[in-house]
Amino acid sequence: MRNALAVKKIYDLDQLLDEFRRRARPEPGRLVALHGLEGMDGYNPSESIPNGRFPYVFVRAEPRDVEYDSWSVPFRMVSADCWEVEEHLPMYRLEDPCASVIHGTLVVGGVRIVSRVGNRPTWETVFLRGESPADLEEFARSPAYMKDVRLVELEDGGVGVFTRPWGGPTSSRHMGYTELYSLDDLTTPVMANAPLLTTQPVDGQWWGANAVYNLGDGNLGVLAHFATWKAGSRHYYPITFVFDRLRRKIVQGPEIVADRSCFPEYAAREPDLQDVIFPGWLDREHNLLYAGLSDTAIGVMPLEDPFRSFRREGRANVE
């Protein structure tokens, strides 16, 4: 793997979870009601897309008992916890949608299954762009087996790109970062060759970016997930950290901001998915975290903007 010798495996989920449980408990969350989604579960929402008073958001939707039949379905946010299917907009054959606005252009991404032998799929992340959700066209795709690619517009006009190469079903999955001049430079080789962050999870644990926020002064706020297999089940937690892109260092965090008990109980798609939170985005204006729950539902919970009080001289991890 590229620059593997420079990688330090220092982030341990058990330690982060212990630190989270020592802090004051967050206020409890609630479920988002999804109207118009008949016969399917909706989960793992994208970042919200500006649309006046009622933003759009894409939601992963699929029947409970059918594999590899996911769609990214557009919803209109009537309120924080009440969303309605936007029937006049297209849905896309993609899993785990993401969204961002880069140089005034809407960019929507998601995971596409490109082939399957039995229950062994091959996937890639696909990106579409356009003026609105109604006129998106595909323009880029990741290397095979890469998920959790996220984009952010930088203050100098460039584009920041977080990547997550896949190291195999039993290995750690590390996060990478690179920068482009424009969306036209987002190519498969560029994503494949993004340098890895020099600090990563310990063996047997993995992470990936879910949403990225430009904090100015060369700093990016990252909402991500941190995960592991334990006792035959998957365990996913939402984390936040601040990445100094100029020094290529994490300068605050990572820290876990919620666990599954912060949200109401809800049936999981499979027993091993009960302890899964897949974060979607932070509403930093209203101090809310949105996330997919157990691959069947969406939750929203109060969370003070974790990046509001960031200062360079604050807590830091030394690399």
C-alpha positions as CSV (number, residue, x, y, z in Angstrom):
1,M,0.0,0.0,0.0
2,R,1.3,3.5,-0.8
3,N,3.2,5.3,2.0
4,A,2.4,2.4,4.3
5,L,5.8,2.9,6.1
6,A,4.7,6.4,7.2
7,V,1.4,5.2,8.7
8,K,1.1,5.1,12.5
9,K,-1.8,3.0,13.8
10,I,-2.7,4.9,17.0
11,Y,-6.5,5.3,17.1
12,D,-8.2,2.6,19.1
13,L,-12.0,2.4,19.1
14,D,-12.1,0.9,22.6
15,Q,-10.2,3.9,24.0
16,L,-12.4,6.4,22.1
17,L,-15.5,4.6,23.4
18,D,-14.3,4.7,27.0
19,E,-13.6,8.5,26.6
20,F,-17.1,9.0,25.2
21,R,-18.8,7.1,28.1
22,R,-16.9,9.2,30.6
23,R,-18.4,12.4,29.3
24,A,-21.9,13.7,30.0
25,R,-24.5,11.8,27.9
26,P,-25.9,13.7,24.9
27,E,-29.5,14.5,24.7
28,P,-31.5,11.6,23.3
29,G,-32.4,11.5,19.6
30,R,-35.6,10.5,17.8
31,L,-36.5,8.8,14.6
32,V,-37.1,10.6,11.3
33,A,-40.5,9.8,9.8
34,L,-40.2,9.0,6.0
35,H,-43.4,9.5,4.1
36,G,-44.0,8.0,0.7
37,L,-41.5,5.1,1.0
38,E,-43.8,2.1,0.8
39,G,-42.5,-1.4,1.4
40,M,-38.9,-0.3,1.9
41,D,-36.6,0.8,4.7
42,G,-34.9,4.2,4.4
43,Y,-31.5,4.8,6.0
44,N,-28.0,6.4,5.6
45,P,-29.0,9.9,4.4
46,S,-26.8,12.2,2.3
47,E,-25.9,15.7,3.2
48,S,-28.8,18.1,2.8
49,I,-29.1,19.9,-0.5
50,P,-30.2,23.6,-0.4
51,N,-33.7,24.2,-1.7
52,G,-35.2,27.2,0.0
53,R,-37.2,26.4,3.2
54,F,-37.4,22.7,2.4
55,P,-33.9,21.2,1.6
56,Y,-33.6,17.9,-0.4
57,V,-31.8,14.9,0.9
58,F,-31.1,11.5,-0.7
59,V,-31.9,8.4,1.4
60,R,-30.7,4.8,0.8
61,A,-33.9,2.7,0.4
62,E,-34.4,-1.0,-0.1
63,P,-36.8,-3.8,0.8
64,R,-36.0,-5.4,4.2
65,D,-35.5,-8.9,2.9
66,V,-33.8,-8.3,-0.5
67,E,-30.1,-7.9,-1.0
68,Y,-28.5,-5.6,-3.7
69,D,-31.7,-3.7,-4.5
70,S,-30.8,-0.3,-3.1
71,W,-31.9,3.1,-4.5
72,S,-30.9,6.6,-3.5
73,V,-34.3,8.3,-3.2
74,P,-34.8,12.1,-3.0
75,F,-36.8,13.4,-0.1
76,R,-38.0,16.9,0.9
77,M,-37.3,17.9,4.5
78,V,-40.6,19.2,5.7
79,S,-39.1,19.5,9.2
80,A,-36.2,18.1,11.1
81,D,-37.9,14.7,11.7
82,C,-40.5,14.6,8.9
83,W,-39.4,14.0,5.3
84,E,-41.5,13.3,2.2
85,V,-40.5,11.6,-1.0
86,E,-40.0,14.1,-3.8
87,E,-41.7,12.2,-6.6
88,H,-40.8,14.6,-9.5
89,L,-37.0,14.1,-8.9
90,P,-35.1,11.0,-10.2
91,M,-33.8,8.3,-7.9
92,Y,-30.5,6.6,-8.6
93,R,-29.4,3.0,-8.4
94,L,-26.8,3.8,-5.7
95,E,-26.1,2.9,-2.1
96,D,-25.2,5.3,0.8
97,P,-25.6,8.6,-1.1
98,C,-23.5,11.7,-0.3
99,A,-23.9,15.3,-1.6
100,S,-21.9,18.5,-1.7
101,V,-21.8,21.8,-3.6
102,I,-18.5,22.5,-5.3
103,H,-17.9,25.7,-7.2
104,G,-21.7,26.2,-7.4
105,T,-22.3,22.7,-8.9
106,L,-24.2,20.1,-7.1
107,V,-22.3,16.8,-6.7
108,V,-24.1,13.6,-5.6
109,G,-22.2,10.4,-5.1
110,G,-23.0,6.8,-4.0
111,V,-21.8,3.2,-4.1
112,R,-22.7,1.2,-7.2
113,I,-22.6,-2.6,-7.4
114,V,-20.9,-3.3,-10.7
115,S,-20.9,-7.1,-10.6
116,R,-21.7,-10.0,-8.3
117,V,-20.8,-13.7,-8.0
118,G,-23.3,-15.1,-5.5
119,N,-23.0,-12.9,-2.4
120,R,-19.6,-11.6,-3.4
121,P,-20.1,-8.1,-5.0
122,T,-17.7,-5.7,-6.6
123,W,-18.5,-2.1,-6.0
124,E,-17.2,1.5,-6.8
125,T,-18.2,5.0,-5.8
126,V,-19.9,7.0,-8.6
127,F,-20.2,10.8,-8.8
128,L,-22.8,12.8,-10.7
129,R,-23.0,16.6,-11.1
130,G,-25.5,19.2,-12.3
131,E,-27.3,22.3,-11.4
132,S,-30.0,20.5,-9.4
133,P,-31.0,16.9,-8.4
134,A,-33.2,16.9,-11.6
135,D,-30.3,17.1,-14.1
136,L,-27.4,15.1,-12.7
137,E,-24.9,13.4,-15.1
138,E,-22.2,10.9,-14.1
139,F,-18.6,12.3,-14.4
140,A,-16.3,10.2,-12.2
141,R,-15.9,6.9,-10.5
142,S,-13.6,5.5,-7.9
143,P,-11.3,2.4,-8.1
144,A,-13.0,-0.9,-7.4
145,Y,-13.9,-1.6,-3.8
146,M,-13.5,2.1,-2.7
147,K,-16.2,3.6,-0.5
148,D,-16.4,6.8,1.6
149,V,-15.1,9.2,-0.9
150,R,-16.1,12.7,0.1
151,L,-15.5,16.1,-1.5
152,V,-15.2,19.7,-0.1
153,E,-14.6,23.1,-1.7
154,L,-11.5,24.7,-0.3
155,E,-11.0,28.4,0.5
156,D,-8.3,28.7,-2.2
157,G,-10.7,27.4,-4.8
158,G,-9.4,23.9,-5.0
159,V,-11.3,20.6,-4.1
160,G,-10.4,18.5,-1.1
161,V,-11.0,14.7,-1.5
162,F,-11.0,12.1,1.3
163,T,-10.7,8.5,0.1
164,R,-10.8,5.1,1.7
165,P,-9.0,2.3,-0.1
166,W,-10.2,-1.2,0.7
167,G,-7.6,-3.5,2.2
168,G,-9.7,-6.6,2.1
169,P,-12.5,-8.1,4.3
170,T,-10.3,-8.8,7.3
171,S,-7.8,-5.9,7.1
172,S,-7.9,-2.3,8.3
173,R,-9.2,0.3,5.9
174,H,-7.2,3.6,5.9
175,M,-8.3,7.1,5.0
176,G,-6.5,9.1,2.3
177,Y,-6.6,12.8,1.3
178,T,-5.7,14.7,-1.8
179,E,-6.5,18.0,-3.5
180,L,-7.5,19.0,-7.0
181,Y,-7.8,22.2,-9.0
182,S,-11.3,21.3,-10.2
183,L,-14.0,18.6,-10.4
184,D,-12.6,17.7,-13.9
185,D,-9.5,16.4,-12.2
186,L,-11.5,13.8,-10.1
187,T,-10.3,10.6,-11.9
188,T,-10.0,7.0,-10.9
189,P,-6.1,7.2,-10.7
190,V,-6.2,10.3,-8.6
191,M,-8.5,8.6,-6.1
192,A,-6.4,5.5,-6.2
193,N,-3.2,7.4,-5.5
194,A,-4.4,9.8,-2.8
195,P,-1.7,9.8,0.0
196,L,-2.8,8.2,3.2
197,L,-3.2,10.1,6.4
198,T,-0.2,9.4,8.6
199,T,-2.3,8.4,11.6
200,Q,-4.8,5.6,11.3
201,P,-6.9,3.0,13.3
202,V,-5.2,0.1,14.9
203,D,-5.4,-3.3,13.2
204,G,-8.9,-4.8,12.9
205,Q,-10.6,-1.4,13.0
206,W,-11.5,1.0,10.2
207,W,-13.0,4.4,9.4
208,G,-14.3,6.5,6.6
209,A,-15.4,10.1,6.0
210,N,-19.1,10.9,5.7
211,A,-19.2,14.7,5.5
212,V,-16.6,17.4,5.4
213,Y,-16.8,21.1,6.3
214,N,-14.4,23.9,5.4
215,L,-13.6,25.7,8.7
216,G,-11.2,28.2,7.1
217,D,-7.5,28.7,7.9
218,G,-6.6,25.5,6.2
219,N,-8.8,23.4,8.5
220,L,-11.4,20.8,7.6
221,G,-14.0,19.5,10.0
222,V,-14.7,15.8,9.3
223,L,-17.8,13.8,10.3
224,A,-16.8,10.1,9.9
225,H,-17.6,6.6,11.2
226,F,-15.3,4.4,13.2
227,A,-16.0,0.7,13.1
228,T,-14.9,-2.8,14.1
229,W,-16.1,-6.5,14.2
230,K,-16.6,-7.8,17.6
231,A,-18.4,-10.9,18.9
232,G,-19.8,-11.6,15.4
233,S,-21.3,-8.2,15.0
234,R,-20.5,-4.9,13.4
235,H,-20.1,-1.9,15.6
236,Y,-20.2,1.6,14.0
237,Y,-19.9,4.9,15.8
238,P,-20.0,8.5,14.5
239,I,-16.8,10.5,15.1
240,T,-15.6,14.0,14.4
241,F,-12.1,15.4,13.9
242,V,-10.3,18.5,12.6
243,F,-7.8,18.0,9.8
244,D,-5.2,20.6,9.0
245,R,-4.9,20.1,5.3
246,L,-1.8,22.3,5.0
247,R,0.2,20.3,7.5
248,R,-1.7,17.1,6.7
249,K,-2.3,16.5,10.4
250,I,-5.3,15.7,12.6
251,V,-5.2,18.5,15.1
252,Q,-8.4,17.8,17.1
253,G,-10.0,14.4,17.9
254,P,-11.0,12.0,16.7
255,E,-13.8,11.5,19.3
256,I,-17.0,9.5,19.3
257,V,-20.1,11.8,19.5
258,A,-22.9,9.2,19.9
259,D,-23.6,5.5,20.4
260,R,-26.6,3.4,19.4
261,S,-28.3,4.0,22.8
262,C,-28.6,7.7,22.0
263,F,-31.4,6.8,19.6
264,P,-34.7,4.9,20.0
265,E,-34.6,1.1,19.5
266,Y,-35.7,-0.1,16.1
267,A,-35.5,-3.4,14.3
268,A,-32.1,-4.0,12.6
269,R,-31.8,-5.4,9.1
270,E,-29.8,-8.2,10.5
271,P,-28.9,-9.1,14.1
272,D,-25.3,-8.2,13.5
273,L,-26.3,-4.6,12.5
274,Q,-28.0,-3.6,15.7
275,D,-25.1,-1.5,17.0
276,V,-24.6,0.5,13.8
277,I,-24.7,4.3,13.4
278,F,-23.7,5.5,9.9
279,P,-23.6,9.3,10.2
280,G,-25.0,11.4,7.4
281,W,-24.3,15.0,8.2
282,L,-24.2,17.7,10.8
283,D,-26.7,20.6,10.8
284,R,-24.3,23.0,12.4
285,E,-26.8,25.8,12.3
286,H,-29.4,24.0,14.4
287,N,-26.9,21.7,16.3
288,L,-28.3,18.4,15.0
289,L,-26.7,15.1,13.9
290,Y,-28.4,12.9,11.3
291,A,-27.5,9.3,10.9
292,G,-28.6,5.9,9.5
293,L,-29.5,3.4,12.2
294,S,-29.0,-0.4,12.0
295,D,-29.5,-0.3,8.2
296,T,-33.3,0.3,8.6
297,A,-34.0,3.8,9.9
298,I,-32.8,7.4,10.2
299,G,-32.2,9.2,13.5
300,V,-31.7,12.8,14.5
301,M,-30.2,14.0,17.8
302,P,-29.1,17.2,19.4
303,L,-25.4,17.7,19.0
304,E,-23.6,21.0,19.6
305,D,-21.4,21.9,16.6
306,P,-18.2,20.0,17.4
307,F,-16.1,22.4,15.3
308,R,-17.4,25.7,16.8
309,S,-14.8,26.1,19.5
310,F,-11.9,24.7,17.5
311,R,-8.7,26.6,18.1
312,R,-5.2,25.7,16.7
313,E,-3.7,25.9,20.2
314,G,-6.4,23.4,21.6
315,R,-6.1,19.7,22.1
316,A,-4.0,18.1,19.4
317,N,-2.7,14.7,18.4
318,V,1.0,14.9,17.7
319,E,2.1,12.9,14.6
